[in-house]
């Protein structure tokens, strides 16, 4: 049996009911490891996106966007290390592969790709919080909520930059 996790704060975060995944009523360690590896691959993707996009930026906003992208790398590395450690503690092997990195050649497209990735990441972590609860790992739940707060700040920064962006 699956339940919906749609809440008012999802709407405020820019998520629709379709963006909020269903959560299994119970989760075992193997499934939790698999899902955390999916999240780890997303953190690797974000790191690679920030590195590549900051290197390839052009145009009048290059310096400020490059600084933004490079600042975010530290958070994503911290998230990736946490997930890898947690996967190992649970008896799994942390993945070494990222999700695919969307190739963009303009700053606006890069920002939109990041915004999409942040929204997906937030939705995934919200589901993982529910899974941590059903698994009985309160520490994981709290740490994931802190990561959600970081990712929400990233998303909001990008939304503010895109507000009023020409084109």
C-alpha positions as CSV (number, residue, x, y, z in Angstrom):
1,X,0.0,0.0,0.0
2,X,1.3,3.5,-0.9
3,X,0.3,6.8,0.6
4,X,0.6,10.3,-0.9
5,X,2.8,12.8,0.9
6,X,1.4,16.0,-0.6
7,X,1.3,18.8,2.0
8,X,0.8,22.5,1.9
9,X,4.6,23.1,2.1
10,X,5.0,21.1,-1.1
11,X,2.9,23.7,-2.9
12,X,5.0,26.5,-1.4
13,X,8.1,24.8,-2.6
14,X,6.8,24.9,-6.1
15,X,5.8,21.2,-6.2
16,X,2.6,19.9,-7.6
17,X,0.8,16.7,-6.4
18,X,2.4,14.9,-9.4
19,X,5.9,15.9,-8.2
20,X,5.4,14.3,-4.8
21,X,6.2,10.6,-5.0
22,X,4.3,7.9,-3.2
23,X,5.8,6.3,-0.2
24,X,5.7,2.6,0.7
25,X,4.0,1.8,4.0
26,X,7.2,0.0,5.1
27,X,10.7,-0.1,3.8
28,X,13.5,-2.6,4.4
29,X,17.3,-1.9,4.6
30,X,17.9,-3.2,1.0
31,X,15.3,-0.8,-0.5
32,X,16.5,2.1,1.7
33,X,20.0,1.5,0.5
34,X,18.8,1.4,-3.1
35,X,16.9,4.7,-2.7
36,X,19.8,6.4,-0.8
37,X,22.1,5.3,-3.7
38,X,19.7,7.0,-6.1
39,X,20.0,10.2,-4.0
40,X,23.8,9.8,-3.9
41,X,23.8,9.6,-7.7
42,X,21.8,12.9,-7.7
43,X,24.3,14.6,-5.5
44,X,27.1,13.5,-7.8
45,X,25.1,14.8,-10.7
46,X,24.7,18.2,-8.9
47,X,28.5,18.4,-8.2
48,X,29.3,17.6,-11.9
49,X,26.7,20.1,-13.1
50,X,28.1,22.9,-10.9
51,X,31.6,22.2,-11.9
52,X,30.9,21.9,-15.6
53,X,28.5,24.8,-15.8
54,X,30.7,27.1,-13.8
55,X,33.5,26.4,-16.3
56,X,31.4,26.9,-19.4
57,X,29.5,30.0,-18.4
58,X,29.6,33.0,-20.7
59,X,27.9,36.4,-20.8
60,X,27.5,39.4,-18.6
61,X,26.5,37.3,-15.5
62,X,29.4,34.9,-15.8
63,X,31.3,35.9,-12.6
64,X,28.3,36.0,-10.3
65,X,26.8,32.8,-11.6
66,X,30.2,31.1,-11.4
67,X,30.5,32.1,-7.8
68,X,27.1,30.8,-7.0
69,X,27.7,27.5,-8.7
70,X,31.1,27.0,-7.0
71,X,29.7,27.9,-3.6
72,X,27.1,25.1,-3.9
73,X,29.7,22.4,-4.6
74,X,30.7,22.3,-0.9
75,X,27.1,21.6,0.2
76,X,26.6,18.9,-2.4
77,X,29.9,17.2,-1.5
78,X,28.9,17.2,2.1
79,X,25.5,15.7,1.2
80,X,27.2,13.0,-0.9
81,X,29.7,12.1,1.8
82,X,26.8,11.8,4.3
83,X,24.8,9.5,2.0
84,X,27.8,7.4,1.2
85,X,28.6,6.9,4.9
86,X,25.0,6.1,5.7
87,X,24.8,3.5,2.9
88,X,27.9,1.8,4.2
89,X,26.6,1.8,7.8
90,X,23.4,0.1,6.5
91,X,25.6,-2.6,4.9
92,X,25.4,-1.3,1.3
93,X,28.0,-0.2,-1.2
94,X,27.8,3.5,-2.2
95,X,27.3,4.1,-5.9
96,X,30.1,5.8,-7.9
97,X,27.9,6.9,-10.8
98,X,26.0,10.1,-11.2
99,X,22.6,10.6,-12.8
100,X,23.0,12.0,-16.3
101,X,24.1,15.6,-16.5
102,X,22.0,17.7,-18.9
103,X,24.2,19.5,-21.4
104,X,23.4,23.3,-21.5
105,X,25.2,26.0,-23.4
106,X,23.5,29.1,-22.0
107,X,23.3,30.5,-18.5
108,X,19.5,30.6,-18.4
109,X,19.3,26.9,-19.5
110,X,21.9,26.0,-16.9
111,X,19.8,27.7,-14.2
112,X,16.6,26.0,-15.3
113,X,18.4,22.6,-15.4
114,X,19.5,23.2,-11.8
115,X,16.1,24.3,-10.7
116,X,14.6,21.1,-12.1
117,X,17.3,19.0,-10.4
118,X,16.7,20.8,-7.1
119,X,12.9,20.2,-7.2
120,X,13.4,16.6,-8.0
121,X,16.0,16.3,-5.2
122,X,13.7,17.9,-2.6
123,X,10.8,15.6,-3.6
124,X,13.1,12.5,-3.3
125,X,14.4,13.6,0.1
126,X,10.9,14.1,1.3
127,X,10.1,10.6,0.4
128,X,13.3,9.4,2.0
129,X,12.3,11.1,5.3
130,X,9.1,9.1,5.3
131,X,11.0,5.9,4.6
132,X,13.5,6.7,7.4
133,X,10.5,7.0,9.7
134,X,9.1,3.6,8.6
135,X,12.5,2.1,8.9
136,X,12.9,3.5,12.4
137,X,16.0,5.6,11.8
138,X,15.3,9.0,13.5
139,X,18.9,10.2,13.0
140,X,18.5,9.6,9.2
141,X,15.2,11.5,9.2
142,X,16.6,14.5,11.0
143,X,19.8,14.6,8.8
144,X,17.6,14.3,5.6
145,X,15.4,17.2,6.9
146,X,18.6,19.3,7.2
147,X,19.6,18.4,3.7
148,X,16.1,19.4,2.5
149,X,16.6,22.8,4.1
150,X,19.9,23.2,2.2
151,X,18.4,22.1,-1.1
152,X,15.4,24.4,-0.6
153,X,17.8,27.3,-0.1
154,X,19.6,26.3,-3.4
155,X,16.2,26.1,-5.2
156,X,15.1,29.5,-3.8
157,X,18.3,31.2,-4.9
158,X,17.9,29.9,-8.4
159,X,14.2,30.9,-8.5
160,X,15.1,34.4,-7.5
161,X,17.8,34.7,-10.2
162,X,15.4,33.4,-12.8
163,X,12.6,35.8,-11.8
164,X,12.7,38.6,-14.3
165,X,15.5,37.0,-16.3
166,X,15.2,38.1,-20.0
167,X,14.2,35.6,-22.6
